[in-house]
Amino acid sequence: MQSTFLLSTILPVSTILDNWYLGIHLIWVMAVTIIIYFVIFGLLPVIFHYSCTIQRKILFSNFVQWPLNVDFSNPESVGMKGTRNFYLTTDQQVKIGLWQVLPQSLLNNTNITADDDYEDILRNAKQPVFLYMHGNSGNRASSHRLELYKLFQSLDYHVIAFDYRGYGDSEEAELSESGVVTDSKYILEWLLKLVNNTAPVFVWGHSLGTGVSTHVLALLAIENIQPAGLFLESPFNNIADELSEHPLSQVFKHLPWFHWVIVEPFYNNYLRFESDKHIEKIQCPIMILHAEDDGIVPFSLGEKLFKSAINYHGNSTNRIQFIRIDASYGFGHKYICRYKELPNIIKTFISVPHEKY
């Protein structure tokens, strides 16, 4: 009888304690969840809004260096044969690291050894010369970039690839749109002067490099200077739309402050890369290439840029072309260089005479 009474009193107490601990646990979980939510969707966005440094780091991502420990002075260590490493100092006194890649037909020429030999080759070039402007993160030795250089090389084209300030072994300097555009403009002007119309010079921009290259060519157009053509691989139309449509932004996009916190600061800090405006001034032929399954720069933004170009220049011209690459190939953002039709696309585009504006 007594043991039954004890059990009848102990069991409810045990249940009460269990419920109490459960309640405390739920309150703790809710508190932690609220704090995390506040930090992710409140504190961090506000810090981001007011920190130009963070905005630049996210946009340029030059702190993401891949591959690591590259010996840029020895391009053959990453599989680039017939390639020299050299440096140029811009008029802003920024030292830029570059590679010059020889065309296939010159790979076995044993007389090409010194830097002067390489410069003479460019000075007397007959085959097309490509200047490559890469996207954010990594450096000129990143794997998908090497694949593209080798494709150009196999087509018997010359290649100049370089790293913007703060990338690769180029000198550290304040990263900004005007900074990387100034670096790139200097390199393109140097190349055009060196080649001096003996061969056509083409600019190839990828991802962020499409924003850089369109800005550079718009500035040069004011001086009536243009290369033979511009290739835009996986381009966006402007940073505002890229920020709004980037997959990572979808977590925040539903919040009412999204545009004020995320988009406006880039515009106010002159990190705009407004290719859809710059493309109006570009007078050389333009080829846009975009994969439908691009997970970094949505395909729709490449279409928007193409439509902007057509609106400016008219849809009756073949100087502005758009290549849509089916998602079934799985090339995504980086590997259009593997598209089996790409060599013919390039050769056809650079060989067909285009009407002048």
C-alpha positions as CSV (number, residue, x, y, z in Angstrom):
1,M,0.0,0.0,0.0
2,Q,2.8,2.4,1.0
3,S,4.9,1.5,-2.1
4,T,1.9,2.1,-4.4
5,F,1.4,5.5,-2.8
6,L,5.1,6.4,-3.4
7,L,4.9,5.4,-7.0
8,S,1.8,7.4,-7.5
9,T,3.5,10.5,-6.2
10,I,7.0,9.9,-7.9
11,L,5.7,9.4,-11.4
12,P,3.9,12.7,-11.7
13,V,6.9,14.5,-10.4
14,S,9.1,12.7,-13.0
15,T,6.7,13.7,-15.7
16,I,6.7,17.3,-14.5
17,L,10.5,17.4,-14.5
18,D,10.6,15.9,-18.0
19,N,8.1,18.6,-19.3
20,W,10.1,21.3,-17.5
21,Y,13.4,20.2,-19.2
22,L,11.6,19.9,-22.5
23,G,10.2,23.4,-22.1
24,I,13.6,24.8,-21.2
25,H,15.1,23.1,-24.2
26,L,12.5,24.5,-26.6
27,I,13.0,28.0,-25.2
28,W,16.8,27.6,-25.6
29,V,16.3,26.4,-29.2
30,M,14.0,29.3,-30.0
31,A,16.3,31.8,-28.5
32,V,19.3,30.5,-30.5
33,T,17.2,30.4,-33.7
34,I,16.1,34.0,-33.1
35,I,19.7,35.1,-32.5
36,I,21.0,33.3,-35.6
37,Y,18.2,34.7,-37.7
38,F,18.9,38.2,-36.4
39,V,22.6,37.9,-37.1
40,I,22.1,36.4,-40.7
41,F,19.2,38.6,-41.8
42,G,19.8,41.7,-39.7
43,L,23.3,42.3,-38.3
44,L,25.4,40.9,-41.2
45,P,23.4,42.6,-44.0
46,V,23.8,46.0,-42.2
47,I,27.5,45.5,-41.8
48,F,27.7,44.5,-45.5
49,H,25.7,47.6,-46.5
50,Y,28.2,50.0,-44.8
51,S,31.4,48.1,-45.6
52,C,32.9,48.8,-49.0
53,T,35.8,46.5,-48.2
54,I,33.5,43.5,-47.7
55,Q,31.6,44.4,-50.9
56,R,34.9,44.4,-52.9
57,K,36.1,41.2,-51.3
58,I,32.9,39.4,-52.3
59,L,32.8,40.8,-55.8
60,F,36.4,40.2,-56.7
61,S,37.1,37.2,-54.5
62,N,40.8,37.6,-55.2
63,F,41.5,36.0,-51.8
64,V,40.4,32.7,-53.3
65,Q,43.6,31.7,-55.0
66,W,43.4,28.5,-57.0
67,P,45.5,26.6,-57.8
68,L,47.8,27.4,-54.8
69,N,51.6,27.8,-54.9
70,V,51.8,28.4,-58.7
71,D,55.2,29.1,-60.0
72,F,54.1,31.8,-62.5
73,S,57.7,32.1,-63.8
74,N,57.5,28.5,-65.0
75,P,54.2,28.2,-67.0
76,E,55.2,24.7,-68.1
77,S,54.8,23.5,-64.5
78,V,51.0,23.8,-65.1
79,G,51.2,22.3,-68.6
80,M,51.6,25.5,-70.7
81,K,54.2,24.9,-73.3
82,G,55.6,27.7,-75.4
83,T,54.7,30.3,-72.8
84,R,56.7,33.1,-71.3
85,N,56.1,34.9,-68.1
86,F,56.7,38.7,-67.9
87,Y,55.6,41.8,-66.2
88,L,54.3,45.3,-67.2
89,T,54.0,48.3,-64.9
90,T,50.9,50.4,-65.6
91,D,50.7,54.2,-65.7
92,Q,49.3,53.9,-62.2
93,Q,52.6,52.1,-61.2
94,V,50.9,48.8,-60.6
95,K,53.0,45.8,-61.6
96,I,51.0,43.2,-63.6
97,G,51.9,39.6,-64.2
98,L,51.3,38.2,-67.8
99,W,51.8,35.1,-69.9
100,Q,52.4,35.1,-73.6
101,V,51.3,31.8,-75.2
102,L,52.8,31.0,-78.6
103,P,50.6,29.5,-81.4
104,Q,51.0,25.8,-82.2
105,S,53.1,26.4,-85.3
106,L,55.8,28.1,-83.3
107,L,56.1,25.6,-80.4
108,N,59.1,23.8,-81.9
109,N,61.0,26.9,-82.9
110,T,64.3,26.6,-80.9
111,N,65.3,30.2,-81.8
112,I,62.6,31.6,-79.5
113,T,64.3,32.0,-76.1
114,A,64.6,35.6,-74.9
115,D,61.8,38.1,-74.1
116,D,62.9,40.1,-77.1
117,D,62.2,37.1,-79.3
118,Y,58.7,36.8,-77.9
119,E,58.0,40.5,-78.4
120,D,59.3,40.4,-82.0
121,I,56.8,37.5,-82.6
122,L,53.9,39.7,-81.5
123,R,55.3,42.6,-83.4
124,N,55.3,40.6,-86.6
125,A,52.3,38.4,-85.9
126,K,50.1,37.3,-88.8
127,Q,47.7,35.1,-86.9
128,P,45.0,36.5,-84.6
129,V,46.0,37.6,-81.1
130,F,43.7,37.0,-78.1
131,L,43.8,39.1,-74.9
132,Y,42.1,37.2,-72.2
133,M,40.4,38.9,-69.2
134,H,39.4,36.4,-66.5
135,G,36.6,36.4,-64.0
136,N,36.8,36.7,-60.2
137,S,38.7,34.4,-57.9
138,G,41.7,32.2,-59.0
139,N,44.4,33.5,-61.3
140,R,45.7,33.1,-64.8
141,A,46.7,29.5,-64.0
142,S,43.2,28.3,-63.1
143,S,42.4,25.0,-64.8
144,H,39.4,26.2,-67.0
145,R,41.5,29.1,-68.2
146,L,44.4,26.9,-69.1
147,E,42.0,24.8,-71.2
148,L,40.9,27.9,-73.2
149,Y,44.6,29.0,-73.8
150,K,45.3,25.6,-75.1
151,L,42.3,25.8,-77.4
152,F,43.5,29.1,-78.8
153,Q,47.0,27.6,-79.1
154,S,45.7,24.6,-81.1
155,L,43.9,27.0,-83.4
156,D,47.3,28.6,-84.0
157,Y,46.5,31.9,-82.3
158,H,48.6,34.0,-80.0
159,V,47.4,34.5,-76.5
160,I,48.1,37.2,-73.8
161,A,46.7,36.3,-70.4
162,F,47.2,38.5,-67.3
163,D,46.1,38.9,-63.7
164,Y,44.4,42.1,-62.5
165,R,45.9,43.9,-59.5
166,G,45.7,41.7,-56.4
167,Y,45.4,38.5,-58.3
168,G,48.1,35.9,-58.9
169,D,51.5,37.5,-58.8
170,S,50.3,40.9,-59.8
171,E,51.0,43.7,-57.3
172,E,48.6,44.4,-54.5
173,A,46.6,47.6,-55.0
174,E,43.2,48.8,-54.1
175,L,40.6,46.7,-55.9
176,S,37.8,48.7,-57.6
177,E,36.0,48.7,-60.9
178,S,38.1,51.6,-62.1
179,G,41.3,49.9,-60.9
180,V,40.9,46.6,-62.8
181,V,39.5,48.5,-65.8
182,T,42.6,50.8,-65.8
183,D,44.9,47.8,-65.6
184,S,43.2,46.1,-68.5
185,K,43.0,49.2,-70.6
186,Y,46.8,49.6,-70.2
187,I,47.5,46.0,-71.2
188,L,45.2,46.3,-74.3
189,E,46.7,49.6,-75.4
190,W,50.2,48.1,-75.0
191,L,49.2,45.0,-77.1
192,L,47.5,47.1,-79.8
193,K,50.6,49.3,-80.1
194,L,53.0,46.4,-80.2
195,V,51.0,44.4,-82.8
196,N,50.4,47.7,-84.7
197,N,47.8,46.3,-87.1
198,T,50.0,43.5,-88.4
199,A,47.4,41.0,-87.0
200,P,43.9,41.3,-85.7
201,V,43.6,41.6,-81.9
202,F,40.6,40.1,-80.2
203,V,39.5,40.5,-76.6
204,W,37.9,37.6,-74.7
205,G,36.2,38.3,-71.4
206,H,34.8,35.7,-69.1
207,S,32.2,36.3,-66.3
208,L,33.5,39.4,-64.4
209,G,35.9,39.8,-67.2
210,T,33.0,40.6,-69.5
211,G,32.2,43.6,-67.3
212,V,35.8,44.6,-67.4
213,S,36.3,44.2,-71.1
214,T,33.1,46.1,-72.1
215,H,34.0,49.0,-69.9
216,V,37.6,49.0,-71.3
217,L,36.3,49.0,-74.9
218,A,33.8,51.7,-74.2
219,L,36.6,54.0,-72.9
220,L,38.8,53.2,-75.9
221,A,35.9,53.9,-78.3
222,I,35.9,57.5,-77.1
223,E,39.5,57.7,-78.4
224,N,38.4,55.9,-81.6
225,I,40.4,52.8,-80.7
226,Q,38.9,49.3,-81.1
227,P,40.2,45.8,-81.3
228,A,39.1,43.5,-84.1
229,G,36.4,41.9,-82.0
230,L,35.1,41.1,-78.6
231,F,34.0,37.7,-77.2
232,L,31.8,37.7,-74.0
233,E,31.7,34.3,-72.3
234,S,29.0,33.8,-69.6
235,P,28.3,37.6,-69.3
236,F,25.9,39.5,-67.0
237,N,24.3,42.7,-68.1
238,N,25.1,44.7,-64.9
239,I,26.1,44.0,-61.3
240,A,22.7,45.1,-59.9
241,D,20.9,42.3,-61.9
242,E,23.7,39.8,-61.2
243,L,23.4,40.4,-57.5
244,S,19.6,40.1,-57.6
245,E,19.7,36.9,-59.7
246,H,22.7,35.1,-58.2
247,P,21.7,31.8,-56.5
248,L,23.1,32.9,-53.1
249,S,20.9,36.0,-53.2
250,Q,17.7,34.0,-53.3
251,V,18.0,33.4,-49.5
252,F,17.7,37.1,-48.9
253,K,15.8,38.3,-51.9
254,H,12.4,37.9,-50.3
255,L,13.3,40.4,-47.5
256,P,12.0,44.0,-48.0
257,W,15.4,45.5,-47.4
258,F,17.2,43.4,-50.0
259,H,17.8,46.1,-52.6
260,W,18.8,48.7,-50.1
261,V,21.2,46.4,-48.3
262,I,22.7,44.3,-51.1
263,V,22.3,46.1,-54.4
264,E,22.5,49.8,-53.7
265,P,25.9,49.8,-51.9
266,F,27.6,48.4,-55.0
267,Y,26.1,51.1,-57.2
268,N,26.9,53.8,-54.7
269,N,30.5,52.6,-54.4
270,Y,31.0,52.5,-58.2
271,L,31.1,48.7,-58.4
272,R,28.6,48.7,-61.3
273,F,30.1,47.0,-64.3
274,E,27.2,48.2,-66.5
275,S,27.9,46.2,-69.6
276,D,24.4,47.0,-70.9
277,K,25.4,50.7,-71.1
278,H,29.0,50.3,-72.2
279,I,28.1,48.0,-75.1
280,E,26.4,51.0,-76.8
281,K,29.8,52.6,-77.4
282,I,31.5,49.4,-78.7
283,Q,31.9,49.5,-82.4
284,C,33.7,46.2,-83.1
285,P,32.0,42.8,-83.7
286,I,30.7,41.1,-80.5
287,M,30.1,37.4,-79.9
288,I,28.2,36.4,-76.8
289,L,28.4,32.8,-75.6
290,H,26.3,31.5,-72.7
291,A,25.3,28.1,-71.4
292,E,21.7,27.5,-70.3
293,D,22.9,25.7,-67.2
294,D,25.1,28.5,-65.9
295,G,24.7,28.4,-62.1
296,I,26.7,31.5,-61.4
297,V,25.5,34.0,-64.0
298,P,22.0,33.1,-65.0
299,F,21.5,32.6,-68.8
300,S,18.8,35.2,-68.8
301,L,21.3,37.9,-68.0
302,G,23.3,37.0,-71.1
303,E,20.1,37.3,-73.1
304,K,19.4,40.7,-71.5
305,L,22.9,42.0,-72.6
306,F,22.3,40.7,-76.1
307,K,19.0,42.5,-76.3
308,S,20.6,45.7,-75.0
309,A,23.2,45.5,-77.8
310,I,20.6,44.8,-80.4
311,N,18.5,47.8,-79.2
312,Y,21.5,50.1,-79.5
313,H,23.0,48.7,-82.8
314,G,20.0,47.3,-84.6
315,N,19.0,43.7,-85.2
316,S,19.9,43.8,-88.9
317,T,23.6,43.5,-88.2
318,N,25.7,40.3,-87.9
319,R,28.3,42.2,-85.9
320,I,26.5,41.1,-82.7
321,Q,25.9,37.4,-82.3
322,F,24.5,35.2,-79.5
323,I,25.3,31.5,-79.1
324,R,22.9,29.6,-76.8
325,I,24.6,26.4,-75.5
326,D,22.2,23.7,-74.4
327,A,22.1,22.7,-70.8
328,S,22.4,19.0,-71.7
329,Y,26.2,19.5,-72.3
330,G,26.7,20.4,-68.7
331,F,29.3,23.1,-69.3
332,G,27.9,25.4,-66.6
333,H,29.7,28.7,-66.0
334,K,33.3,27.7,-66.7
335,Y,33.6,25.0,-69.4
336,I,32.2,26.4,-72.7
337,C,35.8,25.9,-73.8
338,R,34.9,22.2,-74.1
339,Y,32.1,22.8,-76.5
340,K,33.0,20.9,-79.7
341,E,31.5,23.6,-81.9
342,L,33.5,26.4,-80.3
343,P,36.6,26.2,-82.6
344,N,34.3,26.6,-85.7
345,I,32.4,29.4,-84.0
346,I,35.6,31.3,-83.3
347,K,37.1,30.7,-86.7
348,T,34.0,31.7,-88.5
349,F,33.4,34.8,-86.5
350,I,37.0,36.2,-86.9
351,S,37.2,35.4,-90.6
352,V,34.0,36.8,-91.9
353,P,34.2,40.5,-92.9
354,H,31.8,42.7,-90.9
355,E,30.2,45.8,-92.1
356,K,31.3,49.0,-90.6
357,Y,29.0,51.3,-88.6
